[in-house]
Amino acid sequence: MEKPLLVTDFLDRARRHFGEQEAVVATTGERYSYDELGARADGFAAFLQNHGVEKGDRVAVLDPNTHYHLEAAFGSMQVGAVHTPLNYRLVPDDFEYILSDAAVDAIYADHEYADRIEAVRDDVPTETFVTNDADAVDGDWDAFDEVIEAAGTGYDRPEMDEDDDITINYTSGTTGDPKGVVRTHRTETIHAYLVSVHQELRDDDVYLWTLPMFHVNGWGHIYAVTGMGATHVCTRGVDAEWIFDTVVDEDVSYMCGAPTVLNMLSDYYASEDGDMATAGANAVRIATAGSAPPEATIRTVEDEFGWHLKHVYGATETGPLITTSDARRLFDDESDARFKVKKRQGLGYLGTDVRVVDEDGETVPRDDETIGEVVVRGNQVMDRYWNKPDATEEAFTDRIEGYYHTGDLAVVDDNGMIAIQDRKKDIIISGGENISSIELEDTLYEHDAVSQVAVIPAPSEQWGETPKAFVVPANDDPENPPVSTAELKQFCESQLAGYKLVRRFEFVAELPTTATGKVQKYELREREWDDEDSMVGQG
């Protein structure tokens, strides 16, 4: 008999079987059981219904990795509202766009970030504002703990279908405007199932939240970790010393982290001369995603820390996770040859059709040389872009019908393992964050001293890659431009979120162009990446 796949099932299962077991280690020191976590989510659900939030309405969450994020997310979804997590690194103008585009009805915002919402409050359709510390926030905000206590735990869970929208995750677009990736109960649930299998989640796992929960719902881990009945260890930021201490003190067994996090941990370990504990009672495994970390980093994580590294890959639109390099029949855990395998983005997840195709939509040979675009079809892939039918159609029809086109260019080896070589999209991935080069160019064009500009990813040991701008100054004299690089950096700081800042500039007399005047960024990228193995960041 068919049963609908609903994201509410994950917390329901944990409460049913692990109600008295520890669910959350909060950043404030409290520890909550699954019964307590569930009751707090019920309270938020009741509060939302009391304020007119109904099935299909959007509820945003702006929060670092605290227990409030989990409670607000599950509370929202329990009334059928669409969970809309926000990147806390954005600026008020970004939030104004997203809250208006998604027509968000209610928002929970951590007190450290609520001022960015307060700044645009009069310009968005949102009517209900909740924070965890109302006294620390200017404006009229409800206090989370007070409202859930007053609301009680009684609410009416509506009938839901697995094809109903349940999350919208905003991602940087190549044109600068963020796109809302719409996911259904079904896509979220199946992705969480796949994560549970490939990341080997167990009920006795202790999961450390070093990965932002807003990133595609923490790569689906808000569902998978909860559904398995494992323990969430929450954070308010990433600090290498704190991570190592917490891994030991809380017996952490699993975490995720971008290559930049691995580098940070490696640097701290080296600064301590390796004279430190790196694990508690549990063996540790760590997942990293996207561009492969350098082999030296993988070697440090596995040989020095004693952790098992899993390299996975995907995009916001794809769940995100669609491949893994953790194919243990293809490498020996004791052999250095495993690093070559682990640097690849890997094999498709169960039930996931990952292909690399040429411009005609034909599958490229498994020769590890022929480059094509990575396309994917699977039950974890997004339903559509919010209010963007043309972008949706293009994403699923460009080279081959019915597959999501990632914009990543890759080769395939004889085992079918992909390895990313370059990007077709105008996207820079710095420290695990997507940055639109078009948005950066549009910002710089607003400066009177900039005549022409092209922004590309440049190699960075710290971030993998970082934005670099080639600027033709307004006076056409790159030797004596009318503006300094420091002034351009300061200008960007006033316009952009911190992680998007252009950190490198080069004044040039002209930009390489085609016969029709289109800037040939590829030439700039080839020059910048001439000494690298591929034109994607490793770091």
C-alpha positions as a printed NumPy array, in Angstrom:
array([[  0.   ,   0.   ,   0.   ],
       [  1.37 ,   3.396,  -0.968],
       [  2.239,   5.878,   1.777],
       [  3.016,   9.53 ,   0.952],
       [  6.591,  10.642,   1.578],
       [  6.41 ,  13.577,   4.01 ],
       [  9.251,  15.428,   5.747],
       [  7.212,  15.51 ,   8.957],
       [  7.816,  11.762,   9.222],
       [ 11.438,  12.311,  10.294],
       [ 10.708,  14.074,  13.578],
       [  7.635,  11.882,  14.109],
       [  9.811,   8.767,  13.921],
       [ 12.442,  10.149,  16.286],
       [  9.794,  11.065,  18.863],
       [  8.133,   7.687,  18.54 ],
       [ 11.258,   5.585,  19.061],
       [ 13.819,   7.861,  20.739],
       [ 11.663,  10.286,  22.702],
       [ 13.771,  10.188,  25.86 ],
       [ 17.12 ,  10.122,  24.035],
       [ 19.253,  13.205,  23.551],
       [ 18.327,  15.046,  20.37 ],
       [ 20.131,  18.377,  20.61 ],
       [ 23.143,  19.836,  22.358],
       [ 22.355,  23.559,  22.211],
       [ 24.867,  26.364,  21.863],
       [ 23.488,  27.806,  25.108],
       [ 24.314,  24.656,  27.078],
       [ 20.849,  23.112,  27.253],
       [ 20.304,  19.554,  26.136],
       [ 16.977,  18.533,  24.663],
       [ 15.487,  15.083,  24.196],
       [ 13.448,  14.269,  21.109],
       [ 10.298,  14.625,  23.198],
       [ 11.419,  18.131,  24.177],
       [ 12.538,  19.085,  20.674],
       [  9.198,  17.872,  19.337],
       [  7.216,  19.815,  21.936],
       [  9.076,  23.022,  21.048],
       [  8.408,  22.456,  17.339],
       [  4.728,  21.866,  18.195],
       [  4.674,  25.161,  20.073],
       [  6.015,  27.047,  17.069],
       [  3.506,  25.289,  14.814],
       [  0.679,  26.35 ,  17.134],
       [  1.994,  29.915,  17.227],
       [  2.102,  30.117,  13.433],
       [ -1.443,  28.833,  13.069],
       [ -2.629,  31.312,  15.682],
       [ -1.113,  34.056,  13.506],
       [ -2.873,  32.921,  10.365],
       [ -0.088,  30.919,   8.715],
       [ -1.605,  28.175,   6.574],
       [ -0.466,  25.309,   4.39 ],
       [  1.557,  26.653,   1.463],
       [  2.511,  29.933,   3.155],
       [  6.223,  30.677,   3.338],
       [  8.064,  30.88 ,   6.661],
       [ 11.688,  32.06 ,   6.588],
       [ 14.433,  31.097,   9.035],
       [ 17.548,  33.234,   9.46 ],
       [ 19.778,  31.527,  11.972],
       [ 23.218,  30.066,  12.516],
       [ 23.224,  26.426,  13.487],
       [ 21.208,  26.614,  16.712],
       [ 18.372,  24.513,  18.066],
       [ 15.982,  27.341,  17.159],
       [ 16.619,  26.65 ,  13.482],
       [ 15.56 ,  23.02 ,  13.879],
       [ 12.48 ,  23.957,  15.909],
       [ 11.371,  26.695,  13.532],
       [ 11.916,  24.49 ,  10.473],
       [  9.994,  21.483,  11.77 ],
       [  7.344,  23.697,  13.375],
       [  6.737,  25.405,  10.037],
       [  6.602,  22.18 ,   8.083],
       [  4.203,  20.585,  10.578],
       [  1.545,  23.119,   9.531],
       [  2.369,  22.593,   5.858],
       [  4.18 ,  25.917,   5.532],
       [  7.091,  26.148,   3.118],
       [ 10.418,  26.308,   4.983],
       [ 12.556,  29.092,   3.47 ],
       [ 16.041,  29.167,   5.053],
       [ 18.125,  32.303,   4.53 ],
       [ 21.871,  32.728,   4.205],
       [ 22.909,  34.766,   7.237],
       [ 25.88 ,  36.202,   5.326],
       [ 23.634,  38.299,   3.089],
       [ 22.921,  42.027,   3.374],
       [ 19.508,  43.744,   3.873],
       [ 18.936,  44.322,   0.139],
       [ 19.354,  40.587,  -0.485],
       [ 16.836,  39.772,   2.235],
       [ 14.393,  42.317,   0.846],
       [ 14.551,  40.613,  -2.555],
       [ 14.099,  37.098,  -1.193],
       [ 11.345,  37.899,   1.312],
       [  9.442,  39.769,  -1.401],
       [ 10.08 ,  37.222,  -4.155],
       [  8.866,  34.344,  -1.965],
       [  6.117,  36.483,  -0.391],
       [  7.239,  35.286,   3.04 ],
       [  4.483,  35.479,   5.665],
       [  6.507,  34.949,   8.842],
       [ 10.174,  34.9  ,   9.814],
       [ 12.243,  33.638,  12.694],
       [ 15.584,  35.461,  12.871],
       [ 18.408,  34.996,  15.341],
       [ 19.045,  38.154,  17.37 ],
       [ 22.463,  38.657,  15.795],
       [ 20.921,  38.951,  12.321],
       [ 17.45 ,  40.38 ,  12.984],
       [ 18.644,  43.952,  12.433],
       [ 19.18 ,  43.127,   8.748],
       [ 15.516,  42.191,   8.499],
       [ 14.41 ,  45.172,  10.584],
       [ 16.197,  47.411,   8.076],
       [ 13.842,  46.318,   5.268],
       [ 10.799,  45.472,   7.367],
       [  8.592,  48.149,   5.804],
       [  9.452,  46.99 ,   2.289],
       [  8.562,  43.289,   2.542],
       [  5.212,  41.461,   2.779],
       [  6.21 ,  39.637,   5.98 ],
       [  3.866,  40.277,   8.904],
       [  5.096,  38.035,  11.737],
       [  8.576,  38.543,  13.224],
       [ 10.107,  36.237,  15.849],
       [ 13.577,  36.163,  17.389],
       [ 15.311,  34.299,  20.196],
       [ 16.191,  37.482,  22.139],
       [ 13.636,  40.234,  21.621],
       [ 15.401,  42.538,  24.103],
       [ 18.517,  42.54 ,  21.913],
       [ 16.606,  43.543,  18.769],
       [ 15.241,  46.936,  17.792],
       [ 11.629,  46.954,  16.613],
       [  8.562,  44.9  ,  17.451],
       [  9.661,  41.261,  17.603],
       [  8.108,  38.313,  19.431],
       [ 10.363,  36.181,  21.639],
       [ 10.541,  32.548,  20.494],
       [ 10.579,  30.94 ,  23.947],
       [  7.699,  33.078,  25.14 ],
       [  5.447,  32.491,  22.144],
       [  5.849,  28.718,  22.142],
       [  5.069,  28.574,  25.853],
       [  1.985,  30.731,  25.4  ],
       [  0.804,  28.831,  22.309],
       [  0.912,  25.386,  23.896],
       [  1.465,  22.305,  21.785],
       [ -1.929,  21.903,  20.174],
       [ -2.149,  22.576,  16.434],
       [ -4.014,  21.102,  13.478],
       [ -1.701,  19.312,  11.071],
       [ -3.239,  19.67 ,   7.604],
       [ -3.477,  16.863,   5.09 ],
       [ -0.339,  16.969,   2.984],
       [  0.694,  15.346,  -0.27 ],
       [  4.204,  14.27 ,  -1.172],
       [  4.114,  16.543,  -4.237],
       [  3.324,  19.65 ,  -2.178],
       [  6.019,  22.325,  -1.993],
       [  7.796,  22.222,   1.367],
       [ 11.074,  24.166,   0.963],
       [ 12.464,  27.052,  -1.076],
       [ 16.232,  27.444,  -1.011],
       [ 17.709,  30.507,  -2.682],
       [ 20.882,  30.18 ,  -4.694],
       [ 23.004,  32.724,  -6.539],
       [ 22.018,  33.031, -10.175],
       [ 24.339,  33.709, -13.102],
       [ 22.414,  36.92 , -13.784],
       [ 22.794,  38.129, -10.216],
       [ 19.219,  37.635,  -9.026],
       [ 18.928,  34.717,  -6.572],
       [ 16.717,  31.876,  -7.738],
       [ 14.368,  30.061,  -5.391],
       [ 14.829,  26.305,  -5.693],
       [ 11.483,  24.661,  -4.929],
       [ 11.558,  21.222,  -3.387],
       [  8.675,  18.968,  -2.452],
       [  8.076,  16.546,   0.409],
       [  9.01 ,  13.762,  -1.998],
       [ 12.31 ,  15.237,  -3.219],
       [ 13.397,  16.168,   0.309],
       [ 12.464,  12.771,   1.719],
       [ 14.193,  10.719,  -0.952],
       [ 17.301,  12.863,  -0.706],
       [ 17.364,  12.309,   3.067],
       [ 17.042,   8.563,   2.501],
       [ 20.015,   8.671,   0.119],
       [ 22.07 ,  10.715,   2.575],
       [ 21.287,   8.206,   5.318],
       [ 22.615,   5.356,   3.184],
       [ 25.661,   6.931,   1.561],
       [ 26.76 ,   8.871,   4.64 ],
       [ 26.154,   5.763,   6.773],
       [ 23.984,   7.493,   9.364],
       [ 23.049,   5.557,  12.523],
       [ 20.901,   6.247,  15.552],
       [ 23.965,   6.45 ,  17.776],
       [ 25.702,   9.047,  15.595],
       [ 26.681,  12.382,  17.122],
       [ 26.535,  14.974,  14.343],
       [ 28.461,  18.249,  14.661],
       [ 26.876,  21.136,  12.729],
       [ 29.904,  22.694,  11.026],
       [ 27.873,  22.945,   7.797],
       [ 25.337,  25.823,   7.635],
       [ 21.794,  24.548,   8.108],
       [ 20.612,  27.028,   5.48 ],
       [ 22.65 ,  25.231,   2.797],
       [ 19.914,  23.175,   1.173],
       [ 18.623,  22.354,   4.633],
       [ 22.117,  21.414,   5.726],
       [ 22.541,  18.996,   2.813],
       [ 19.356,  17.318,   4.017],
       [ 20.853,  16.529,   7.411],
       [ 18.111,  18.325,   9.359],
       [ 15.907,  15.478,   8.125],
       [ 18.3  ,  12.542,   7.966],
       [ 20.011,  13.037,  11.342],
       [ 16.634,  13.632,  12.987],
       [ 14.897,  10.693,  11.335],
       [ 17.646,   8.31 ,  12.4  ],
       [ 17.326,   9.515,  15.99 ],
       [ 20.927,  10.717,  16.155],
       [ 22.201,  13.694,  18.156],
       [ 22.582,  17.222,  16.774],
       [ 25.459,  19.244,  18.253],
       [ 24.691,  22.88 ,  17.393],
       [ 27.107,  25.732,  16.723],
       [ 27.218,  29.504,  16.317],
       [ 30.187,  29.618,  13.981],
       [ 33.245,  27.616,  13.026],
       [ 36.448,  27.747,  15.078],
       [ 39.132,  25.099,  14.649],
       [ 40.084,  24.776,  18.32 ],
       [ 36.428,  24.574,  19.351],
       [ 35.701,  21.932,  16.714],
       [ 38.509,  19.665,  17.9  ],
       [ 37.516,  20.17 ,  21.546],
       [ 33.87 ,  19.41 ,  20.79 ],
       [ 34.709,  16.321,  18.747],
       [ 36.463,  14.97 ,  21.829],
       [ 34.065,  16.234,  24.504],
       [ 30.85 ,  15.184,  22.747],
       [ 32.226,  12.022,  21.119],
       [ 31.328,  13.376,  17.679],
       [ 31.194,  10.673,  15.034],
       [ 30.195,  12.618,  11.918],
       [ 30.371,  16.132,  10.487],
       [ 30.492,  17.96 ,   7.175],
       [ 32.719,  20.786,   6.017],
       [ 33.809,  22.61 ,   2.902],
       [ 37.443,  22.188,   1.841],
       [ 38.154,  25.541,   3.528],
       [ 37.065,  24.041,   6.862],
       [ 39.41 ,  21.103,   6.311],
       [ 42.248,  23.522,   5.591],
       [ 41.455,  25.491,   8.738],
       [ 41.538,  22.328,  10.831],
       [ 44.771,  21.214,   9.178],
       [ 46.43 ,  24.579,   9.825],
       [ 45.417,  24.539,  13.48 ],
       [ 46.614,  20.947,  13.88 ],
       [ 49.984,  21.923,  12.409],
       [ 50.208,  24.96 ,  14.696],
       [ 49.812,  22.61 ,  17.659],
       [ 52.454,  20.241,  16.236],
       [ 49.853,  17.498,  16.204],
       [ 50.014,  17.33 ,  19.988],
       [ 46.266,  17.059,  20.577],
       [ 43.361,  14.644,  20.638],
       [ 41.308,  14.457,  17.448],
       [ 38.549,  12.035,  18.494],
       [ 36.551,  10.973,  21.493],
       [ 35.047,   7.551,  22.048],
       [ 33.723,   7.369,  18.474],
       [ 35.513,   6.99 ,  15.171],
       [ 35.039,  10.132,  13.073],
       [ 33.999,  10.495,   9.453],
       [ 33.744,  13.824,   7.655],
       [ 32.08 ,  14.733,   4.369],
       [ 33.325,  17.492,   2.095],
       [ 31.732,  18.65 ,  -1.131],
       [ 32.316,  20.366,  -4.426],
       [ 35.849,  20.983,  -5.622],
       [ 38.242,  18.418,  -4.261],
       [ 40.483,  19.419,  -1.366],
       [ 44.202,  19.173,  -2.081],
       [ 45.717,  15.725,  -1.63 ],
       [ 47.842,  17.018,   1.235],
       [ 44.676,  18.037,   3.087],
       [ 43.045,  14.646,   2.557],
       [ 46.229,  12.966,   3.744],
       [ 46.279,  15.08 ,   6.914],
       [ 42.612,  14.405,   7.685],
       [ 42.95 ,  10.664,   7.248],
       [ 46.516,   9.879,   8.265],
       [ 47.011,  12.492,  10.991],
       [ 43.51 ,  13.084,  12.394],
       [ 42.533,   9.448,  11.852],
       [ 39.194,  10.472,  10.316],
       [ 37.518,   8.892,   7.275],
       [ 36.853,  11.443,   4.526],
       [ 33.923,  11.233,   2.129],
       [ 33.97 ,  13.509,  -0.907],
       [ 30.476,  14.218,  -2.255],
       [ 29.092,  16.535,  -4.932],
       [ 25.939,  18.254,  -6.039],
       [ 24.103,  21.562,  -6.311],
       [ 21.238,  23.289,  -4.529],
       [ 18.987,  22.247,  -7.405],
       [ 19.921,  18.568,  -7.078],
       [ 19.178,  17.917,  -3.46 ],
       [ 22.145,  18.691,  -3.266],
       [ 24.05 ,  15.405,  -3.104],
       [ 24.215,  13.244,  -6.233],
       [ 27.677,  11.611,  -6.209],
       [ 30.228,  10.177,  -3.803],
       [ 33.875,   9.161,  -4.109],
       [ 33.462,   6.811,  -1.145],
       [ 33.515,   3.693,  -3.313],
       [ 35.593,   1.392,  -1.149],
       [ 35.814,  -1.446,  -3.65 ],
       [ 37.791,   0.953,  -5.832],
       [ 40.517,   1.8  ,  -3.334],
       [ 42.521,   0.317,  -0.481],
       [ 42.205,   2.189,   2.831],
       [ 45.894,   1.542,   3.483],
       [ 47.15 ,   2.657,   0.077],
       [ 48.093,   6.18 ,  -0.99 ],
       [ 46.322,   5.38 ,  -4.264],
       [ 43.048,   6.113,  -2.461],
       [ 43.746,   9.855,  -2.616],
       [ 43.43 ,   9.86 ,  -6.402],
       [ 39.968,   8.313,  -6.077],
       [ 38.857,  10.549,  -3.216],
       [ 39.735,  13.698,  -5.144],
       [ 37.118,  12.821,  -7.765],
       [ 33.49 ,  13.866,  -7.375],
       [ 32.678,  10.187,  -7.852],
       [ 29.828,   7.825,  -8.653],
       [ 26.128,   8.583,  -8.768],
       [ 24.038,   8.012,  -5.633],
       [ 21.526,   5.187,  -5.607],
       [ 18.691,   5.821,  -8.051],
       [ 20.501,   8.807,  -9.511],
       [ 21.304,   9.046, -13.221],
       [ 24.452,  11.182, -13.503],
       [ 25.823,  11.651, -16.996],
       [ 28.487,  13.752, -18.678],
       [ 27.329,  14.818, -22.133],
       [ 28.722,  16.758, -25.085],
       [ 27.021,  19.708, -26.767],
       [ 24.757,  17.324, -28.707],
       [ 23.591,  15.574, -25.535],
       [ 25.635,  12.45 , -26.243],
       [ 27.457,  10.701, -23.393],
       [ 31.211,  11.307, -23.512],
       [ 33.57 ,   8.295, -23.566],
       [ 35.068,   6.994, -20.313],
       [ 38.557,   8.057, -21.317],
       [ 39.176,  10.562, -18.5  ],
       [ 39.974,  13.146, -21.168],
       [ 36.837,  14.141, -23.06 ],
       [ 35.082,  17.015, -21.318],
       [ 31.306,  17.384, -21.159],
       [ 28.649,  18.916, -18.931],
       [ 27.372,  17.078, -15.861],
       [ 23.625,  16.487, -16.105],
       [ 21.491,  14.609, -13.607],
       [ 18.093,  12.989, -13.314],
       [ 16.871,  11.693,  -9.971],
       [ 14.056,  11.769,  -7.448],
       [ 15.995,  14.207,  -5.281],
       [ 16.253,  16.873,  -8.011],
       [ 14.273,  20.09 ,  -7.562],
       [ 10.737,  20.543,  -8.808],
       [ 11.299,  24.003, -10.343],
       [ 12.577,  27.521,  -9.779],
       [ 10.123,  29.714,  -7.872],
       [  8.317,  32.057, -10.308],
       [ 10.921,  31.475, -13.016],
       [  9.426,  29.137, -15.66 ],
       [ 11.889,  30.146, -18.383],
       [ 14.916,  29.461, -16.162],
       [ 13.354,  26.138, -15.155],
       [ 12.846,  25.09 , -18.762],
       [ 16.383,  26.029, -19.735],
       [ 17.844,  24.149, -16.755],
       [ 16.129,  20.924, -17.839],
       [ 16.395,  21.156, -21.646],
       [ 19.709,  22.777, -22.653],
       [ 21.709,  19.797, -23.956],
       [ 19.392,  16.915, -23.187],
       [ 15.707,  16.81 , -22.287],
       [ 14.65 ,  15.952, -18.746],
       [ 18.023,  16.295, -17.009],
       [ 19.089,  19.13 , -14.744],
       [ 22.146,  20.824, -16.255],
       [ 24.673,  21.648, -13.555],
       [ 26.935,  23.919, -15.594],
       [ 29.938,  21.931, -14.345],
       [ 32.274,  20.449, -16.944],
       [ 33.838,  17.066, -16.178],
       [ 35.58 ,  13.964, -17.453],
       [ 34.698,  10.33 , -16.68 ],
       [ 37.095,   7.466, -15.938],
       [ 36.642,   3.797, -16.787],
       [ 34.764,   3.173, -13.529],
       [ 32.254,   5.906, -14.332],
       [ 33.639,   8.291, -11.704],
       [ 33.383,  11.944, -12.689],
       [ 35.987,  14.633, -12.012],
       [ 35.087,  18.313, -12.399],
       [ 37.473,  20.247, -14.66 ],
       [ 35.807,  23.601, -15.265],
       [ 32.519,  25.514, -15.108],
       [ 30.221,  26.643, -17.864],
       [ 28.289,  28.978, -15.555],
       [ 29.48 ,  32.401, -14.503],
       [ 29.71 ,  31.221, -10.907],
       [ 32.608,  31.457,  -8.489],
       [ 32.638,  28.992,  -5.606],
       [ 34.661,  30.462,  -2.765],
       [ 34.796,  28.649,   0.543],
       [ 31.756,  26.59 ,  -0.445],
       [ 29.62 ,  29.66 ,  -1.253],
       [ 28.258,  30.378,  -4.744],
       [ 29.038,  33.897,  -5.983],
       [ 27.684,  35.358,  -9.216],
       [ 30.431,  37.082, -11.196],
       [ 27.705,  39.012, -13.036],
       [ 26.496,  40.494,  -9.745],
       [ 30.028,  41.602,  -8.897],
       [ 30.49 ,  43.162, -12.334],
       [ 27.162,  44.991, -12.074],
       [ 28.257,  46.39 ,  -8.706],
       [ 31.624,  47.602,  -9.993],
       [ 30.027,  49.186, -13.065],
       [ 28.22 ,  51.529, -10.67 ],
       [ 31.57 ,  53.147,  -9.804],
       [ 32.334,  56.184, -11.997],
       [ 36.   ,  55.238, -12.34 ],
       [ 35.213,  51.864, -13.934],
       [ 34.818,  51.797, -17.704],
       [ 34.819,  48.024, -18.259],
       [ 35.169,  45.085, -15.92 ],
       [ 35.31 ,  41.296, -16.031],
       [ 35.26 ,  39.165, -12.876],
       [ 36.598,  35.605, -12.836],
       [ 37.567,  33.043, -10.188],
       [ 41.25 ,  33.16 ,  -9.288],
       [ 43.117,  30.442,  -7.358],
       [ 43.225,  30.857,  -3.592],
       [ 45.008,  28.604,  -1.12 ],
       [ 42.573,  29.623,   1.62 ],
       [ 39.238,  29.6  ,  -0.228],
       [ 39.899,  27.392,  -3.244],
       [ 39.051,  30.286,  -5.491],
       [ 38.317,  33.965,  -4.95 ],
       [ 36.854,  36.721,  -7.164],
       [ 39.302,  38.748,  -9.206],
       [ 38.289,  41.801, -11.24 ],
       [ 40.037,  42.971, -14.403],
       [ 39.204,  46.653, -14.645],
       [ 39.558,  49.055, -17.56 ],
       [ 39.673,  52.434, -15.801],
       [ 37.559,  55.354, -17.025],
       [ 40.676,  57.257, -18.123],
       [ 41.932,  54.204, -20.1  ],
       [ 45.261,  54.42 , -18.284],
       [ 45.903,  51.265, -16.214],
       [ 49.208,  52.708, -14.994],
       [ 47.536,  55.758, -13.439],
       [ 43.889,  54.862, -12.802],
       [ 41.577,  57.45 , -11.189],
       [ 40.767,  55.044,  -8.378],
       [ 42.85 ,  52.743,  -6.189],
       [ 42.234,  49.061,  -5.549],
       [ 41.651,  49.906,  -1.873],
       [ 38.891,  52.335,  -2.875],
       [ 37.263,  49.732,  -5.099],
       [ 37.388,  47.204,  -2.269],
       [ 35.753,  49.722,   0.052],
       [ 33.083,  50.427,  -2.56 ],
       [ 32.301,  46.706,  -2.817],
       [ 32.104,  46.434,   0.969],
       [ 29.301,  48.994,   0.979],
       [ 27.301,  47.057,  -1.616],
       [ 27.896,  43.336,  -1.099],
       [ 27.806,  40.61 ,   1.506],
       [ 31.222,  39.949,   2.996],
       [ 31.766,  36.579,   1.374],
       [ 31.087,  38.069,  -2.087],
       [ 33.739,  40.787,  -1.928],
       [ 36.173,  41.167,  -4.797],
       [ 39.546,  40.793,  -3.117],
       [ 41.857,  41.063,  -6.102],
       [ 41.987,  43.722,  -8.808],
       [ 44.079,  44.226, -11.897],
       [ 43.895,  47.355, -14.045],
       [ 44.189,  46.638, -17.767],
       [ 44.097,  48.695, -20.974],
       [ 41.474,  46.441, -22.543],
       [ 39.61 ,  43.173, -22.078],
       [ 39.884,  40.297, -24.572],
       [ 36.757,  40.238, -26.745],
       [ 35.242,  38.336, -29.638],
       [ 34.581,  39.947, -33.02 ],
       [ 31.124,  40.878, -31.759],
       [ 32.494,  42.533, -28.625],
       [ 31.717,  39.787, -26.092],
       [ 34.313,  39.578, -23.343],
       [ 36.292,  36.356, -23.507],
       [ 36.601,  35.514, -19.835],
       [ 38.048,  32.149, -20.779],
       [ 41.306,  33.811, -21.827],
       [ 41.544,  35.582, -18.469],
       [ 40.836,  32.368, -16.61 ],
       [ 43.416,  30.407, -18.604],
       [ 46.039,  32.973, -17.682],
       [ 45.122,  32.962, -13.99 ],
       [ 44.984,  29.168, -13.739],
       [ 48.002,  28.414, -15.928],
       [ 49.927,  26.78 , -13.068],
       [ 46.958,  24.763, -11.752],
       [ 45.838,  21.227, -12.664],
       [ 42.285,  22.373, -13.503],
       [ 40.302,  25.59 , -13.589],
       [ 38.297,  24.926, -10.434],
       [ 39.421,  25.713,  -6.922],
       [ 40.748,  23.098,  -4.551],
       [ 40.523,  24.412,  -1.134]])
